[in-house]
Amino acid sequence: MTRRDAPPVTPAWLQPLVSACEEVEAGEPSWFVPPQDGSGRHSAVLMLFASESEAADDGDVLLLLRSSTLRSHAGQVAFPGGATDPEDASSTATALREAEEEVGLHPDTVEVLTELPAVYLPPSGFVVTPVLAHWREPHPVGVVDPVEVAGVERVAISDLTDPANRFMVRHPSGFTGPGFAANGLFIWGFTAGLLDRLLRLAGWELPWDHEVVRELPA
């Protein structure tokens, strides 16, 4: 469990991102608002940032590669997370539980900083709450259940902001969205969209060529 005897302590390098996230409102551009009738399968993802120093250029974010055999979002790069269970007290509880089950994260090493408005994913029907957190005491993590997870990576923020690693991705449907290449991962879809937004909110984004388009790998 997370510490509850004191409010979360936000490292200085993360504060701009936390402050910006607290002002994000549902319905802003590129933000899919959940159905008003309450339908959709509720879930949460953990956007977990860590740093060995007090500088953002030394920071990283925890990502995983979903198993290619899953029914939903198979083979995609994702944040740890998943569907809400009846016993989960909150979206934060969901995100921490799923991260523990998927990659062996110790919840007591994490400071949850804020929750963003829920996002609706029409293709899967999930209503996802992104949970922003600081990994106060990083420790080794890895694949716990290979049925769900094929790999785990801590991806450097500097690799995500590097213009050489940024491009647009074109889906066979014609949809285009931001993409990243880092640590051997091809990051696209919902995860890339969130990363793109986080980098911009934090002021970490560097100019990159939006005219570079890559086709979604088969």
MDTraj code that builds the backbone (N, CA, C; nanometers):
import mdtraj as md
import numpy as np

residues = "MET THR ARG ARG ASP ALA PRO PRO VAL THR PRO ALA TRP LEU GLN PRO LEU VAL SER ALA CYS GLU GLU VAL GLU ALA GLY GLU PRO SER TRP PHE VAL PRO PRO GLN ASP GLY SER GLY ARG HIS SER ALA VAL LEU MET LEU PHE ALA SER GLU SER GLU ALA ALA ASP ASP GLY ASP VAL LEU LEU LEU LEU ARG SER SER THR LEU ARG SER HIS ALA GLY GLN VAL ALA PHE PRO GLY GLY ALA THR ASP PRO GLU ASP ALA SER SER THR ALA THR ALA LEU ARG GLU ALA GLU GLU GLU VAL GLY LEU HIS PRO ASP THR VAL GLU VAL LEU THR GLU LEU PRO ALA VAL TYR LEU PRO PRO SER GLY PHE VAL VAL THR PRO VAL LEU ALA HIS TRP ARG GLU PRO HIS PRO VAL GLY VAL VAL ASP PRO VAL GLU VAL ALA GLY VAL GLU ARG VAL ALA ILE SER ASP LEU THR ASP PRO ALA ASN ARG PHE MET VAL ARG HIS PRO SER GLY PHE THR GLY PRO GLY PHE ALA ALA ASN GLY LEU PHE ILE TRP GLY PHE THR ALA GLY LEU LEU ASP ARG LEU LEU ARG LEU ALA GLY TRP GLU LEU PRO TRP ASP HIS GLU VAL VAL ARG GLU LEU PRO ALA".split()
xyz = np.array([
    [0.0836, -0.1193, 0.0000],
    [0.0000, 0.0000, 0.0000],
    [0.0876, 0.1250, 0.0000],
    [0.0333, 0.2345, -0.0515],
    [0.1075, 0.3598, -0.0497],
    [0.1048, 0.4197, 0.0899],
    [0.2031, 0.5035, 0.1210],
    [0.2061, 0.5679, 0.2513],
    [0.0905, 0.6666, 0.2636],
    [0.0261, 0.6653, 0.3787],
    [-0.0887, 0.7528, 0.3961],
    [-0.0713, 0.8448, 0.5160],
    [0.0499, 0.8474, 0.5751],
    [0.0725, 0.9333, 0.6903],
    [0.1209, 1.0722, 0.6504],
    [0.1394, 1.0951, 0.5196],
    [0.1855, 1.2251, 0.4718],
    [0.1394, 1.2425, 0.3287],
    [0.1189, 1.3687, 0.2857],
    [0.0777, 1.3927, 0.1469],
    [0.1901, 1.3552, 0.0519],
    [0.1575, 1.3232, -0.0751],
    [0.2609, 1.2886, -0.1720],
    [0.3623, 1.4014, -0.1878],
    [0.4886, 1.3625, -0.1972],
    [0.5959, 1.4581, -0.2199],
    [0.6335, 1.4533, -0.3671],
    [0.6157, 1.5637, -0.4363],
    [0.6434, 1.5686, -0.5790],
    [0.7842, 1.6197, -0.6029],
    [0.8704, 1.5413, -0.6699],
    [1.0038, 1.5924, -0.7033],
    [0.9917, 1.7177, -0.7894],
    [1.0896, 1.8067, -0.7768],
    [1.0838, 1.9338, -0.8492],
    [1.0733, 1.9126, -0.9993],
    [1.1418, 1.8111, -1.0529],
    [1.1420, 1.7914, -1.1978],
    [1.0073, 1.7421, -1.2494],
    [0.9264, 1.6830, -1.1614],
    [0.7942, 1.6338, -1.2002],
    [0.6835, 1.7355, -1.1762],
    [0.7116, 1.8390, -1.0973],
    [0.6070, 1.9334, -1.0580],
    [0.5373, 1.9996, -1.1760],
    [0.6097, 2.0422, -1.2819],
    [0.5387, 2.1027, -1.3950],
    [0.4371, 2.0090, -1.4579],
    [0.4701, 1.8802, -1.4660],
    [0.3771, 1.7836, -1.5227],
    [0.2564, 1.7648, -1.4317],
    [0.2796, 1.7522, -1.3027],
    [0.1687, 1.7326, -1.2082],
    [0.0746, 1.8524, -1.2108],
    [0.1300, 1.9726, -1.2075],
    [0.0475, 2.0932, -1.2078],
    [-0.0369, 2.1012, -1.3340],
    [0.0237, 2.0685, -1.4487],
    [-0.0496, 2.0734, -1.5745],
    [-0.1585, 1.9668, -1.5793],
    [-0.1269, 1.8476, -1.5291],
    [-0.2252, 1.7393, -1.5312],
    [-0.3457, 1.7711, -1.4444],
    [-0.3228, 1.8414, -1.3345],
    [-0.4337, 1.8757, -1.2448],
    [-0.5307, 1.9731, -1.3086],
    [-0.4878, 2.0401, -1.4158],
    [-0.5734, 2.1363, -1.4838],
    [-0.6382, 2.0800, -1.6094],
    [-0.6022, 1.9549, -1.6457],
    [-0.6616, 1.8930, -1.7641],
    [-0.8090, 1.8638, -1.7372],
    [-0.8924, 1.8945, -1.8328],
    [-1.0351, 1.8695, -1.8194],
    [-1.0813, 1.7718, -1.9263],
    [-1.1770, 1.6890, -1.8904],
    [-1.2366, 1.5977, -1.9876],
    [-1.2984, 1.6780, -2.1004],
    [-1.2846, 1.6286, -2.2210],
    [-1.3445, 1.6963, -2.3343],
    [-1.2509, 1.7883, -2.4075],
    [-1.1275, 1.8035, -2.3577],
    [-1.0309, 1.8833, -2.4308],
    [-0.9948, 1.8111, -2.5607],
    [-0.9377, 1.8815, -2.6573],
    [-0.9043, 1.8192, -2.7858],
    [-0.8265, 1.6891, -2.7678],
    [-0.8633, 1.5885, -2.8467],
    [-0.8031, 1.4550, -2.8470],
    [-0.8349, 1.3752, -2.7214],
    [-0.9268, 1.4225, -2.6406],
    [-0.9646, 1.3527, -2.5174],
    [-1.1050, 1.2954, -2.5368],
    [-1.1180, 1.1623, -2.5463],
    [-1.2472, 1.1002, -2.5682],
    [-1.3236, 1.0912, -2.4369],
    [-1.4350, 1.1594, -2.4295],
    [-1.5148, 1.1646, -2.3073],
    [-1.5948, 1.0351, -2.2912],
    [-1.5952, 0.9764, -2.1713],
    [-1.6731, 0.8546, -2.1473],
    [-1.8216, 0.8771, -2.1737],
    [-1.8947, 0.7716, -2.2130],
    [-2.0384, 0.7850, -2.2381],
    [-2.1119, 0.8387, -2.1152],
    [-2.2059, 0.9270, -2.1392],
    [-2.2795, 0.9875, -2.0277],
    [-2.3699, 0.8879, -1.9568],
    [-2.4032, 0.7768, -2.0243],
    [-2.4908, 0.6782, -1.9611],
    [-2.4154, 0.5856, -1.8667],
    [-2.2844, 0.6087, -1.8515],
    [-2.2066, 0.5282, -1.7582],
    [-2.1613, 0.3951, -1.8131],
    [-2.1898, 0.3693, -1.9389],
    [-2.1483, 0.2428, -1.9980],
    [-1.9976, 0.2428, -2.0225],
    [-1.9450, 0.1295, -2.0581],
    [-1.8014, 0.1142, -2.0771],
    [-1.7412, 0.0381, -1.9609],
    [-1.6333, -0.0324, -1.9877],
    [-1.5668, -0.1115, -1.8847],
    [-1.4602, -0.0252, -1.8176],
    [-1.4762, -0.0009, -1.6894],
    [-1.3863, 0.0893, -1.6193],
    [-1.2512, 0.0230, -1.5910],
    [-1.1448, 0.1008, -1.6096],
    [-1.0092, 0.0510, -1.5901],
    [-0.9188, 0.1679, -1.5544],
    [-0.7913, 0.1380, -1.5306],
    [-0.6946, 0.2426, -1.4965],
    [-0.5560, 0.1987, -1.5416],
    [-0.4711, 0.2966, -1.5730],
    [-0.3318, 0.2689, -1.6063],
    [-0.2422, 0.3527, -1.5161],
    [-0.1223, 0.3004, -1.4890],
    [-0.0272, 0.3678, -1.4017],
    [0.0841, 0.4288, -1.4856],
    [0.0899, 0.5610, -1.4885],
    [0.1959, 0.6336, -1.5584],
    [0.3044, 0.6628, -1.4552],
    [0.4013, 0.5724, -1.4456],
    [0.4971, 0.5731, -1.3352],
    [0.6322, 0.6285, -1.3808],
    [0.6704, 0.7427, -1.3243],
    [0.7949, 0.8095, -1.3595],
    [0.8965, 0.7957, -1.2465],
    [1.0223, 0.7762, -1.2859],
    [1.1310, 0.7660, -1.1887],
    [1.2502, 0.8441, -1.2395],
    [1.3431, 0.8782, -1.1489],
    [1.4647, 0.9480, -1.1878],
    [1.5722, 0.9200, -1.0842],
    [1.6961, 0.9080, -1.1328],
    [1.8089, 0.8869, -1.0423],
    [1.8608, 1.0194, -0.9872],
    [1.8064, 1.1303, -1.0375],
    [1.8500, 1.2616, -0.9905],
    [1.7294, 1.3543, -0.9895],
    [1.7529, 1.4820, -0.9750],
    [1.6447, 1.5802, -0.9736],
    [1.6255, 1.6451, -1.1101],
    [1.6674, 1.5772, -1.2166],
    [1.6568, 1.6329, -1.3511],
    [1.5671, 1.5468, -1.4374],
    [1.4794, 1.6108, -1.5153],
    [1.3882, 1.5365, -1.6021],
    [1.4633, 1.4603, -1.7091],
    [1.5810, 1.5137, -1.7512],
    [1.6526, 1.4449, -1.8582],
    [1.7192, 1.3169, -1.8097],
    [1.7073, 1.2882, -1.6817],
    [1.7576, 1.1626, -1.6255],
    [1.6426, 1.0704, -1.5879],
    [1.5190, 1.1117, -1.6219],
    [1.4017, 1.0364, -1.5807],
    [1.3621, 0.9288, -1.6801],
    [1.2722, 0.8423, -1.6360],
    [1.2200, 0.7389, -1.7239],
    [1.0764, 0.7062, -1.6850],
    [1.0104, 0.6295, -1.7711],
    [0.8726, 0.5886, -1.7473],
    [0.8617, 0.4384, -1.7699],
    [0.7807, 0.3731, -1.6900],
    [0.7658, 0.2274, -1.6963],
    [0.6602, 0.1885, -1.7995],
    [0.7001, 0.1048, -1.8949],
    [0.6091, 0.0562, -1.9979],
    [0.6206, -0.0952, -2.0083],
    [0.5180, -0.1558, -2.0640],
    [0.5222, -0.2998, -2.0857],
    [0.4733, -0.3330, -2.2260],
    [0.5105, -0.4515, -2.2715],
    [0.4649, -0.5032, -2.4006],
    [0.3617, -0.6105, -2.3741],
    [0.2410, -0.5885, -2.4238],
    [0.1330, -0.6839, -2.3999],
    [0.1528, -0.8101, -2.4840],
    [0.1102, -0.9218, -2.4301],
    [0.1237, -1.0493, -2.5002],
    [0.0475, -1.0468, -2.6320],
    [0.1015, -1.1142, -2.7312],
    [0.0383, -1.1185, -2.8630],
    [-0.0849, -1.2074, -2.8664],
    [-0.1112, -1.2800, -2.7568],
    [-0.2262, -1.3709, -2.7535],
    [-0.3483, -1.3103, -2.6849],
    [-0.3364, -1.1890, -2.6336],
    [-0.4492, -1.1266, -2.5648],
    [-0.5597, -1.0905, -2.6639],
    [-0.6832, -1.0875, -2.6158],
    [-0.7962, -1.0552, -2.7027],
    [-0.8049, -0.9067, -2.7330],
    [-0.7557, -0.8230, -2.6396],
    [-0.7659, -0.6783, -2.6565],
    [-0.6269, -0.6158, -2.6565],
    [-0.5992, -0.5317, -2.7577],
    [-0.4723, -0.4591, -2.7671],
    [-0.3516, -0.5530, -2.7616],
    [-0.3628, -0.6681, -2.8260],
    [-0.2550, -0.7668, -2.8269],
    [-0.1297, -0.7105, -2.8926],
    [-0.0136, -0.7386, -2.8329],
    [0.1131, -0.7004, -2.8897],
    [0.1452, -0.5524, -2.8835],
    [0.0665, -0.4751, -2.8149],
    [0.0896, -0.3307, -2.8086],
    [0.1702, -0.2935, -2.6837],
    [0.2412, -0.1822, -2.6949],
    [0.3087, -0.1253, -2.5785],
    [0.2041, -0.0524, -2.4949],
    [0.2141, -0.0660, -2.3637],
    [0.1121, -0.0082, -2.2761],
    [0.1728, 0.0331, -2.1429],
    [0.0991, 0.1149, -2.0709],
    [0.1296, 0.1378, -1.9306],
    [0.0759, 0.0194, -1.8513],
    [0.1354, -0.0132, -1.7364],
    [0.0731, -0.1150, -1.6509],
    [-0.0697, -0.0727, -1.6176],
    [-0.1593, -0.1686, -1.6131],
    [-0.2976, -0.1347, -1.5801],
    [-0.3939, -0.2381, -1.6323],
    [-0.5208, -0.2154, -1.6053],
    [-0.6223, -0.3090, -1.6506],
    [-0.7582, -0.2759, -1.5939],
    [-0.8479, -0.3702, -1.6060],
    [-0.9869, -0.3493, -1.5678],
    [-1.0041, -0.3412, -1.4164],
    [-1.0997, -0.2600, -1.3755],
    [-1.1312, -0.2439, -1.2339],
    [-1.2037, -0.3669, -1.1802],
    [-1.1578, -0.4148, -1.0640],
    [-1.2239, -0.5244, -0.9949],
    [-1.3213, -0.4679, -0.8916],
    [-1.4254, -0.5451, -0.8570],
    [-1.5239, -0.4952, -0.7597],
    [-1.4627, -0.4521, -0.6271],
    [-1.3535, -0.5170, -0.5856],
    [-1.2936, -0.4836, -0.4559],
    [-1.2021, -0.3622, -0.4611],
    [-1.1734, -0.3095, -0.5798],
    [-1.0878, -0.1914, -0.5906],
    [-1.1602, -0.0683, -0.5373],
    [-1.0954, 0.0023, -0.4456],
    [-1.1586, 0.1189, -0.3833],
    [-1.1559, 0.2414, -0.4719],
    [-1.0667, 0.2429, -0.5711],
    [-1.0511, 0.3615, -0.6551],
    [-0.9744, 0.3238, -0.7812],
    [-0.9649, 0.4201, -0.8732],
    [-0.8842, 0.3982, -0.9926],
    [-0.7376, 0.3803, -0.9557],
    [-0.6922, 0.4544, -0.8559],
    [-0.5554, 0.4380, -0.8086],
    [-0.5312, 0.2963, -0.7593],
    [-0.6266, 0.2423, -0.6846],
    [-0.6134, 0.1051, -0.6347],
    [-0.6065, 0.0063, -0.7501],
    [-0.6858, 0.0305, -0.8534],
    [-0.6821, -0.0562, -0.9713],
    [-0.5454, -0.0528, -1.0371],
    [-0.4937, 0.0682, -1.0604],
    [-0.3659, 0.0835, -1.1288],
    [-0.2524, 0.0172, -1.0510],
    [-0.2484, 0.0369, -0.9203],
    [-0.1428, -0.0221, -0.8390],
    [-0.1550, -0.1743, -0.8334],
    [-0.2757, -0.2243, -0.8182],
    [-0.2958, -0.3701, -0.8140],
    [-0.2524, -0.4341, -0.9451],
    [-0.2942, -0.3745, -1.0560],
    [-0.2595, -0.4314, -1.1861],
    [-0.1084, -0.4280, -1.2088],
    [-0.0430, -0.3186, -1.1687],
    [0.1018, -0.3099, -1.1858],
    [0.1734, -0.4152, -1.1019],
    [0.1217, -0.4417, -0.9854],
    [0.1808, -0.5459, -0.9009],
    [0.1626, -0.6827, -0.9652],
    [0.0450, -0.7087, -1.0188],
    [0.0171, -0.8381, -1.0809],
    [0.0917, -0.8587, -1.2117],
    [0.1111, -0.7505, -1.2872],
    [0.1711, -0.7618, -1.4199],
    [0.3232, -0.7617, -1.4190],
    [0.3834, -0.6730, -1.3381],
    [0.5295, -0.6591, -1.3433],
    [0.5974, -0.6745, -1.2077],
    [0.5209, -0.7021, -1.1011],
    [0.5798, -0.7201, -0.9689],
    [0.6141, -0.5908, -0.8982],
    [0.5467, -0.4818, -0.9346],
    [0.5725, -0.3537, -0.8694],
    [0.5287, -0.3577, -0.7232],
    [0.6131, -0.3042, -0.6339],
    [0.5766, -0.2937, -0.4932],
    [0.5014, -0.1623, -0.4728],
    [0.3733, -0.1656, -0.4439],
    [0.2957, -0.0417, -0.4301],
    [0.3505, 0.0545, -0.3266],
    [0.4179, 0.0025, -0.2225],
    [0.4667, 0.0919, -0.1182],
    [0.5910, 0.1705, -0.1601],
    [0.6401, 0.1476, -0.2821],
    [0.7526, 0.2268, -0.3335],
    [0.7046, 0.3412, -0.4228],
    [0.5728, 0.3575, -0.4310],
    [0.5133, 0.4518, -0.5257],
    [0.4398, 0.5633, -0.4532],
    [0.4564, 0.6862, -0.5019],
    [0.3757, 0.7990, -0.4556],
    [0.2804, 0.8376, -0.5679],
    [0.1521, 0.8176, -0.5460],
    [0.0533, 0.8595, -0.6446],
    [0.0351, 1.0100, -0.6334],
    [0.0432, 1.0788, -0.7467],
    [0.0423, 1.2252, -0.7468],
    [-0.0911, 1.2849, -0.7877],
    [-0.1557, 1.2282, -0.8896],
    [-0.2856, 1.2788, -0.9321],
    [-0.3489, 1.1817, -1.0307],
    [-0.4780, 1.1948, -1.0498],
    [-0.5505, 1.1189, -1.1517],
    [-0.5978, 1.2151, -1.2597],
    [-0.5866, 1.1738, -1.3857],
    [-0.6376, 1.2531, -1.4964],
    [-0.7822, 1.2132, -1.5235],
    [-0.8568, 1.2969, -1.5954],
    [-0.9937, 1.2587, -1.6320],
    [-0.9937, 1.1286, -1.7126],
    [-1.0972, 1.0505, -1.6941],
    [-1.1094, 0.9233, -1.7645],
    [-1.1188, 0.9454, -1.9156],
    [-1.0634, 0.8508, -1.9897],
    [-1.0622, 0.8556, -2.1353],
    [-1.1379, 0.7347, -2.1890],
    [-1.2195, 0.7572, -2.2883],
    [-1.2964, 0.6478, -2.3482],
    [-1.2238, 0.5955, -2.4712],
    [-1.2089, 0.4631, -2.4797],
    [-1.1466, 0.3985, -2.5952],
    [-1.2541, 0.3243, -2.6731],
    [-1.3080, 0.3866, -2.7783],
    [-1.4183, 0.3252, -2.8542],
    [-1.3896, 0.1847, -2.9073],
    [-1.2676, 0.1546, -2.9567],
    [-1.2460, 0.0204, -3.0133],
    [-1.2684, -0.0932, -2.9141],
    [-1.2301, -0.0698, -2.7862],
    [-1.2422, -0.1755, -2.6866],
    [-1.3538, -0.1519, -2.5865],
    [-1.4078, -0.0299, -2.5825],
    [-1.5134, 0.0014, -2.4878],
    [-1.4637, 0.0289, -2.3470],
    [-1.3320, 0.0423, -2.3286],
    [-1.2781, 0.0702, -2.1966],
    [-1.2903, 0.2190, -2.1635],
    [-1.3178, 0.2480, -2.0381],
    [-1.3120, 0.3826, -1.9835],
    [-1.1911, 0.3837, -1.8906],
    [-1.0840, 0.4503, -1.9332],
    [-0.9546, 0.4391, -1.8665],
    [-0.9205, 0.5662, -1.7887],
    [-0.8866, 0.5497, -1.6617],
    [-0.8381, 0.6611, -1.5809],
    [-0.6866, 0.6538, -1.5714],
    [-0.6139, 0.7509, -1.6277],
    [-0.4682, 0.7528, -1.6148],
    [-0.4275, 0.8044, -1.4762],
    [-0.3410, 0.7306, -1.4088],
    [-0.2954, 0.7653, -1.2743],
    [-0.1472, 0.8021, -1.2825],
    [-0.1152, 0.9259, -1.2493],
    [0.0225, 0.9743, -1.2549],
    [0.0898, 0.9491, -1.1207],
    [0.2106, 0.8912, -1.1252],
    [0.2783, 0.8560, -1.0003],
    [0.4292, 0.8704, -1.0127],
    [0.4924, 0.8868, -0.8973],
    [0.6386, 0.8936, -0.8875],
    [0.6883, 0.7650, -0.8224],
    [0.7846, 0.7019, -0.8886],
    [0.8442, 0.5794, -0.8339],
    [0.9537, 0.6210, -0.7377],
    [0.9181, 0.6340, -0.6134],
    [1.0066, 0.6878, -0.5114],
    [1.1278, 0.5979, -0.4871],
    [1.1061, 0.4682, -0.4893],
    [1.2128, 0.3713, -0.4625],
    [1.2104, 0.2638, -0.5708],
    [1.2709, 0.2916, -0.6866],
    [1.2705, 0.1929, -0.7949],
    [1.3373, 0.0618, -0.7526],
    [1.2840, -0.0462, -0.8049],
    [1.3379, -0.1797, -0.7749],
    [1.3213, -0.2649, -0.9007],
    [1.3871, -0.3783, -0.9082],
    [1.3739, -0.4622, -1.0278],
    [1.2290, -0.5074, -1.0495],
    [1.1843, -0.4991, -1.1732],
    [1.0524, -0.5472, -1.2124],
    [1.0688, -0.6319, -1.3382],
    [0.9668, -0.7085, -1.3712],
    [0.9743, -0.7932, -1.4896],
    [0.8421, -0.8605, -1.5159],
    [0.8403, -0.9532, -1.6085],
    [0.7183, -1.0233, -1.6454],
    [0.6778, -1.1174, -1.5328],
    [0.5565, -1.0997, -1.4820],
    [0.5023, -1.1888, -1.3793],
    [0.4159, -1.2962, -1.4436],
    [0.3289, -1.2548, -1.5352],
    [0.2402, -1.3489, -1.6037],
    [0.2618, -1.3363, -1.7542],
    [0.3362, -1.4311, -1.8154],
    [0.3628, -1.4213, -1.9596],
    [0.2386, -1.4335, -2.0465],
    [0.1285, -1.4775, -1.9895],
    [0.0040, -1.4825, -2.0657],
    [-0.0426, -1.3409, -2.0980],
    [-0.0114, -1.2462, -2.0102],
    [-0.0551, -1.1087, -2.0283],
    [0.0565, -1.0157, -2.0754],
    [0.1782, -1.0396, -2.0298],
    [0.2884, -0.9470, -2.0550],
    [0.4050, -1.0194, -2.1213],
    [0.4577, -0.9582, -2.2284],
    [0.5700, -1.0183, -2.3004],
    [0.7024, -0.9521, -2.2657],
    [0.7003, -0.8310, -2.2107],
    [0.8232, -0.7615, -2.1769],
    [0.7956, -0.6373, -2.0951],
    [0.8984, -0.5907, -2.0236],
    [0.8871, -0.4729, -1.9381],
    [1.0093, -0.3854, -1.9615],
    [0.9891, -0.2550, -1.9764],
    [1.0986, -0.1630, -2.0028],
    [1.0806, -0.0335, -1.9241],
    [1.1945, 0.0213, -1.8764],
    [1.1971, 0.1582, -1.8265],
    [1.2540, 0.2428, -1.9389],
    [1.1710, 0.3255, -1.9990],
    [1.2090, 0.4016, -2.1174],
    [1.2461, 0.5444, -2.0766],
    [1.3648, 0.5860, -2.1175],
    [1.4147, 0.7188, -2.0805],
    [1.3313, 0.8293, -2.1441],
    [1.3035, 0.9329, -2.0664],
    [1.2324, 1.0490, -2.1191],
    [1.3118, 1.1117, -2.2339],
    [1.4440, 1.1112, -2.2228],
    [1.5276, 1.1692, -2.3276],
    [1.5120, 1.0948, -2.4595],
    [1.4850, 0.9643, -2.4533],
    [1.4610, 0.8887, -2.5767],
    [1.3251, 0.9246, -2.6367],
    [1.2282, 0.9504, -2.5522],
    [1.0948, 0.9853, -2.6003],
    [1.0909, 1.1268, -2.6588],
    [1.1739, 1.2154, -2.6053],
    [1.1752, 1.3521, -2.6560],
    [1.2688, 1.3704, -2.7754],
    [1.3551, 1.2748, -2.8002],
    [1.4486, 1.2833, -2.9123],
    [1.3703, 1.2902, -3.0435],
    [1.3835, 1.3995, -3.1202],
    [1.3078, 1.4120, -3.2458],
    [1.3306, 1.2955, -3.3422],
    [1.4483, 1.2319, -3.3351],
    [1.4770, 1.1198, -3.4238],
    [1.3902, 0.9980, -3.3924],
    [1.3327, 0.9937, -3.2721],
    [1.2509, 0.8797, -3.2305],
    [1.1012, 0.9080, -3.2395],
    [1.0640, 1.0214, -3.3016],
    [0.9247, 1.0618, -3.3074],
    [0.8745, 1.0640, -3.4511],
    [0.7476, 1.0295, -3.4687],
    [0.6871, 1.0233, -3.6013],
    [0.5367, 1.0075, -3.5842],
    [0.4655, 1.0130, -3.6936],
    [0.3231, 0.9815, -3.6942],
    [0.3059, 0.8376, -3.7418],
    [0.2047, 0.7707, -3.6903],
    [0.1753, 0.6324, -3.7276],
    [0.0422, 0.6289, -3.8010],
    [0.0403, 0.5599, -3.9162],
    [-0.0839, 0.5456, -3.9923],
    [-0.1368, 0.4039, -3.9769],
    [-0.2573, 0.3942, -3.9233],
    [-0.3261, 0.2662, -3.9070],
    [-0.3900, 0.2282, -4.0401],
    [-0.4058, 0.0977, -4.0682],
    [-0.4714, 0.0574, -4.1929],
    [-0.6089, 0.1204, -4.2137],
    [-0.6749, 0.1605, -4.1038],
    [-0.8055, 0.2250, -4.1148],
    [-0.7944, 0.3663, -4.1701],
    [-0.6731, 0.4198, -4.1738],
    [-0.6522, 0.5569, -4.2167],
    [-0.6234, 0.6518, -4.1017],
    [-0.6509, 0.6088, -3.9787],
    [-0.6249, 0.6919, -3.8614],
    [-0.4753, 0.7152, -3.8471],
    [-0.4365, 0.8381, -3.8128],
    [-0.2973, 0.8681, -3.7833],
    [-0.2859, 0.9284, -3.6443],
    [-0.1791, 0.8940, -3.5762],
    [-0.1549, 0.9458, -3.4431],
    [-0.0072, 0.9413, -3.4124],
    [0.0344, 0.9997, -3.2999],
    [0.1762, 1.0052, -3.2671],
    [0.2354, 0.8677, -3.2398],
    [0.3650, 0.8558, -3.2667],
    [0.4355, 0.7320, -3.2403],
    [0.5763, 0.7587, -3.1902],
    [0.6337, 0.6572, -3.1264],
    [0.7691, 0.6658, -3.0724],
    [0.8419, 0.5348, -3.1012],
    [0.9731, 0.5429, -3.1140],
    [1.0577, 0.4247, -3.1202],
    [1.1616, 0.4373, -3.0097],
    [1.1624, 0.3445, -2.9143],
    [1.2556, 0.3524, -2.8020],
    [1.2718, 0.2147, -2.7399],
    [1.3937, 0.1816, -2.7010],
    [1.4222, 0.0522, -2.6370],
    [1.3734, -0.0654, -2.7202],
    [1.3747, -0.0500, -2.8523],
    [1.3274, -0.1566, -2.9383],
    [1.1767, -0.1679, -2.9454],
    [1.1060, -0.0724, -2.8866],
    [0.9602, -0.0741, -2.8845],
    [0.9041, 0.0195, -2.9905],
    [0.7946, -0.0217, -3.0534],
    [0.7187, 0.0638, -3.1441],
    [0.5933, 0.1045, -3.0684],
    [0.5899, 0.2309, -3.0254],
    [0.4834, 0.2780, -2.9363],
    [0.3836, 0.3591, -3.0168],
    [0.2582, 0.3195, -3.0128],
    [0.1556, 0.3896, -3.0892],
    [0.0231, 0.3794, -3.0136],
    [-0.0831, 0.4302, -3.0743],
    [-0.2175, 0.4171, -3.0168],
    [-0.2357, 0.4974, -2.8892],
    [-0.3153, 0.4423, -2.7983],
    [-0.3516, 0.5114, -2.6751],
    [-0.2295, 0.5494, -2.5925],
    [-0.1343, 0.4567, -2.5796],
    [-0.0151, 0.4825, -2.4985],
    [0.0672, 0.5963, -2.5573],
    [0.0891, 0.5926, -2.6883],
    [0.1647, 0.7001, -2.7528],
    [0.0915, 0.8327, -2.7404],
    [-0.0411, 0.8296, -2.7515],
    [-0.1190, 0.9521, -2.7375],
    [-0.1039, 1.0134, -2.5991],
    [-0.1034, 0.9283, -2.4957],
    [-0.0849, 0.9789, -2.3600],
    [0.0565, 1.0329, -2.3407],
    [0.1565, 0.9603, -2.3907],
    [0.2942, 1.0073, -2.3775],
    [0.3136, 1.1407, -2.4491],
    [0.2579, 1.1505, -2.5689],
    [0.2667, 1.2749, -2.6448],
    [0.2088, 1.3903, -2.5638],
    [0.0963, 1.3653, -2.5023],
    [0.0286, 1.4693, -2.4244],
    [0.1082, 1.5045, -2.2987],
    [0.1638, 1.4037, -2.2318],
    [0.2394, 1.4279, -2.1097],
    [0.3660, 1.5096, -2.1379],
    [0.4364, 1.4752, -2.2452],
    [0.5578, 1.5491, -2.2799],
    [0.5262, 1.6952, -2.3076],
    [0.4137, 1.7178, -2.3748],
    [0.3748, 1.8549, -2.4072],
    [0.3339, 1.9305, -2.2797],
    [0.2555, 1.8665, -2.1939],
    [0.2100, 1.9313, -2.0712],
    [0.3267, 1.9691, -1.9799],
    [0.4278, 1.8815, -1.9749],
    [0.5414, 1.9047, -1.8858],
    [0.6404, 2.0057, -1.9421],
    [0.6263, 2.0389, -2.0706],
    [0.7218, 2.1287, -2.1334],
    [0.8499, 2.0585, -2.1743],
    [0.8462, 1.9244, -2.1830],
    [0.9642, 1.8473, -2.2200],
    [0.9739, 1.8245, -2.3710],
    [0.8657, 1.8448, -2.4427],
    [0.8644, 1.8141, -2.5856],
    [0.9633, 1.9015, -2.6619],
    [1.0352, 1.8393, -2.7565],
    [1.1244, 1.9101, -2.8470],
    [1.0600, 1.9129, -2.9855],
    [1.0907, 2.0116, -3.0678],
    [1.0333, 2.0158, -3.2028],
    [1.0665, 1.8883, -3.2803],
    [0.9665, 1.8325, -3.3463],
    [0.9889, 1.7128, -3.4265],
    [0.9057, 1.7208, -3.5534],
    [0.9400, 1.6397, -3.6511],
    [0.8800, 1.6476, -3.7837],
    [0.7506, 1.5665, -3.7908],
    [0.6375, 1.6360, -3.7878],
    [0.5079, 1.5687, -3.7947],
    [0.4776, 1.5144, -3.9344],
    [0.5612, 1.5479, -4.0315],
    [0.5407, 1.4983, -4.1675],
    [0.5987, 1.3587, -4.1879],
    [0.6780, 1.3123, -4.0923],
    [0.7315, 1.1761, -4.1004],
    [0.6226, 1.0782, -4.0576],
    [0.5826, 0.9910, -4.1493],
    [0.4722, 0.8970, -4.1220],
    [0.5220, 0.7534, -4.1432],
    [0.4973, 0.6696, -4.0465],
    [0.5314, 0.5273, -4.0589],
    [0.4028, 0.4461, -4.0560],
    [0.4011, 0.3401, -4.1354],
    [0.2852, 0.2516, -4.1375],
    [0.2898, 0.1631, -4.0133],
    [0.1747, 0.1291, -3.9610],
    [0.1673, 0.0392, -3.8475],
    [0.2191, -0.0986, -3.8876],
    [0.3203, -0.1518, -3.8154],
    [0.3731, -0.2841, -3.8516],
    [0.2653, -0.3911, -3.8440],
    [0.2759, -0.4898, -3.9308],
    [0.1778, -0.5987, -3.9319],
    [0.1906, -0.6790, -3.8036],
])
top = md.Topology()
chain = top.add_chain()
for i, resn in enumerate(residues, 1):
    res = top.add_residue(resn, chain, resSeq=i)
    for name in ("N", "CA", "C"):
        top.add_atom(name, md.element.get_by_symbol(name[0]), res)
traj = md.Trajectory(xyz[None], top)
